[in-house]
């Protein structure tokens, strides 16, 4: 069966699925916010690697070396971020993903403070933020057994359309409920990303170089709250 449409494992509790969904939407909103900020400030996507790959291909054929360097930098750092985040998630000493919250938040906070006082150049900014976005993309990779990506929307929209099509085509009642649930999760994820991108320009005008402190602090607070919830349980 295609990985974009997988039936939910009955052993996964509804409470866990709801927590995953809310967290995925929150992270998608953060990703949309940071991606829009990167596009406005540096004319580069820091999480949408499909767009950067297209830009890289076009730049290679036209000899636009500035775009080539920028695209290779952000794509490489994003991949390294995913690699690092995945290694952390598989590390036996790490019981949950809370550390990744703190690391991403800490990197962005540290970057914002340094950039405020020393004006970091665009290429280094793209590298740091791209790496952070790659790490953040590894925090939530599924809602139930539905695979999701919180940092980019092409796969989300593809899975949304597929689940919607299967919802309309199947006659099985249980399958209809499953596909409907998946479609709702994916739609909310897309809306979360869109909302973050919508908000970013307004807050960028108001906060300037401190604008990335907002998602960084939200990630920090979210990590603390989840840590407390896990402790109680």
C-alpha positions in Angstrom: 0.0 0.0 0.0 1.2 3.5 -0.7 2.8 5.2 2.3 0.6 8.3 1.8 -2.5 6.3 2.7 -2.1 3.9 5.6 -4.8 2.6 7.9 -4.5 3.8 11.5 -3.1 1.2 13.9 -5.8 0.4 16.4 -3.2 0.3 19.2 -2.6 4.0 18.9 -4.9 5.8 21.3 -7.2 8.6 20.2 -5.6 10.9 22.7 -2.1 10.3 21.2 -3.4 11.0 17.7 -5.0 14.2 18.9 -1.8 15.3 20.5 0.2 14.4 17.3 -2.3 16.4 15.2 -2.2 19.5 17.3 1.6 19.4 17.5 1.9 18.8 13.7 -0.4 21.8 13.0 1.6 24.0 15.5 4.9 23.0 13.8 3.4 23.6 10.4 2.4 27.1 11.4 5.9 27.7 12.7 7.4 26.4 9.5 5.1 28.5 7.4 6.1 31.6 9.4 9.8 31.0 9.2 9.7 30.0 5.5 7.8 33.2 4.6 10.3 35.2 6.7 13.2 33.6 4.8 11.5 34.3 1.4 11.0 38.0 2.3 14.4 38.6 3.9 16.7 36.4 1.8 14.6 35.6 -1.3 15.1 31.9 -0.5 12.9 29.2 0.9 14.3 27.7 4.1 12.0 24.7 4.2 10.5 24.4 0.7 13.3 22.4 -0.9 11.2 21.7 -4.1 11.3 25.4 -4.9 15.0 25.7 -4.1 15.7 22.6 -6.3 13.8 24.3 -9.2 15.8 27.5 -8.6 19.0 25.5 -8.6 18.3 23.7 -11.8 17.3 26.9 -13.6 20.4 28.7 -12.2 22.7 25.9 -13.4 21.5 26.4 -16.9 21.7 30.2 -16.9 25.0 30.5 -14.9 23.5 32.5 -12.0 26.2 31.6 -9.5 24.7 33.5 -6.6 21.5 31.5 -6.8 23.5 28.3 -7.2 25.5 28.9 -4.1 22.4 29.9 -2.1 20.4 26.9 -3.2 23.1 24.4 -2.6 23.7 25.9 0.8 20.1 25.8 2.0 19.4 22.3 0.6 22.6 20.9 2.1 21.9 22.5 5.5 18.3 21.3 5.5 19.4 17.7 4.8 22.1 17.9 7.5 19.4 19.1 9.9 17.1 16.2 9.0 20.1 13.8 9.4 20.9 15.3 12.9 17.3 15.3 14.0 16.8 11.7 12.9 19.9 10.6 14.7 18.6 12.2 17.8 15.3 10.5 17.5 17.0 7.1 17.1 19.5 7.7 20.0 18.6 5.2 22.7 19.4 7.7 25.5 16.7 10.1 24.1 13.3 9.0 25.3 11.3 11.7 23.4 11.6 14.6 21.0 11.8 17.3 23.7 15.5 17.8 23.2 14.9 18.6 19.5 12.5 21.4 20.5 15.1 22.9 22.8 17.9 22.6 20.2 15.9 24.2 17.4 14.6 26.9 19.7 18.1 27.6 21.1 19.7 27.8 17.7 17.2 30.3 16.4 17.3 32.4 19.6 21.1 32.5 19.6 21.1 33.4 15.9 18.6 36.2 16.4 20.7 37.7 19.2 23.9 37.6 17.3 22.2 38.9 14.1 20.8 41.9 16.0 24.2 43.0 17.2 26.5 41.9 14.4 24.4 41.7 11.2 25.0 38.1 10.0 25.3 37.8 6.2 22.5 36.2 4.1 24.3 33.0 3.2 25.2 32.1 6.9 21.6 33.1 7.9 20.2 30.8 5.3 22.5 28.0 6.5 21.6 28.3 10.1 17.8 28.6 9.7 17.8 25.9 7.0 19.5 23.5 9.3 17.0 24.4 12.1 14.1 23.7 9.8 15.5 20.4 8.8 15.8 19.4 12.5 12.3 20.6 13.2 10.9 18.5 10.4 11.9 15.3 12.3 9.8 16.1 15.5 6.5 14.9 14.1 6.5 12.6 11.1 3.1 11.1 11.4 -0.4 11.6 12.8 -1.5 8.1 13.8 -0.1 6.1 10.9 -0.6 8.9 8.4 2.8 10.2 7.2 3.1 13.9 7.4 5.7 16.6 6.7 5.4 19.8 8.8 8.0 21.8 6.9 6.7 21.6 3.3 3.3 21.2 1.7 3.7 19.4 -1.6 3.5 16.0 0.0 0.7 17.1 2.3 -1.4 18.3 -0.7 -0.6 15.1 -2.6 -1.7 12.9 0.3 -4.8 15.1 0.9 -6.0 14.7 -2.7 -5.3 10.9 -2.6 -7.2 10.4 0.7 -10.1 12.5 -0.6 -10.2 10.4 -3.8 -10.1 7.1 -1.9 -12.8 8.5 0.5 -15.1 9.0 -2.5 -14.3 5.7 -4.2 -14.5 3.2 -1.4 -17.7 1.6 -0.2 -16.3 0.3 3.0 -17.6 2.2 6.0 -14.4 1.8 8.1 -12.2 2.8 5.2 -14.4 5.9 4.6 -13.9 6.9 8.3 -10.1 6.4 8.0 -9.7 8.3 4.7 -11.9 11.1 6.1 -9.8 11.4 9.2 -6.6 11.4 7.2 -8.0 14.1 4.9 -9.0 16.3 7.8 -5.6 15.9 9.5 -3.8 16.9 6.2 -6.1 19.8 5.5 -5.5 21.3 8.9 -1.8 20.8 8.5 -1.9 22.7 5.2 -4.0 25.5 6.8 -1.5 25.7 9.6 1.4 26.3 7.2 -0.6 28.8 5.2 -1.6 30.7 8.4 2.1 30.9 9.5 3.1 32.3 6.1 0.2 34.8 6.2 1.2 36.1 9.7 4.9 36.4 9.0 4.9 39.7 6.9 2.9 41.6 9.5 5.1 40.6 12.4 8.3 41.0 10.4 7.4 44.7 9.8 6.8 45.1 13.5 9.6 43.1 15.1 12.3 43.4 12.5 15.4 41.3 13.3 13.7 39.9 16.4 10.9 38.3 14.3 12.4 34.8 14.6 12.4 35.0 18.4 8.6 34.5 18.3 8.6 31.0 16.8 11.7 30.1 18.8 10.1 31.0 22.1 6.9 29.2 21.1 8.9 26.1 20.4 10.6 26.4 23.8 7.2 26.8 25.6 5.8 23.9 23.7 8.7 21.7 24.6 8.3 22.6 28.3 4.6 21.9 28.3 5.0 18.6 26.6 7.8 17.7 29.0 5.4 18.4 32.0 2.7 16.3 30.4 5.1 13.4 29.9 6.2 13.7 33.5 2.6 13.5 34.8 1.9 10.5 32.7 
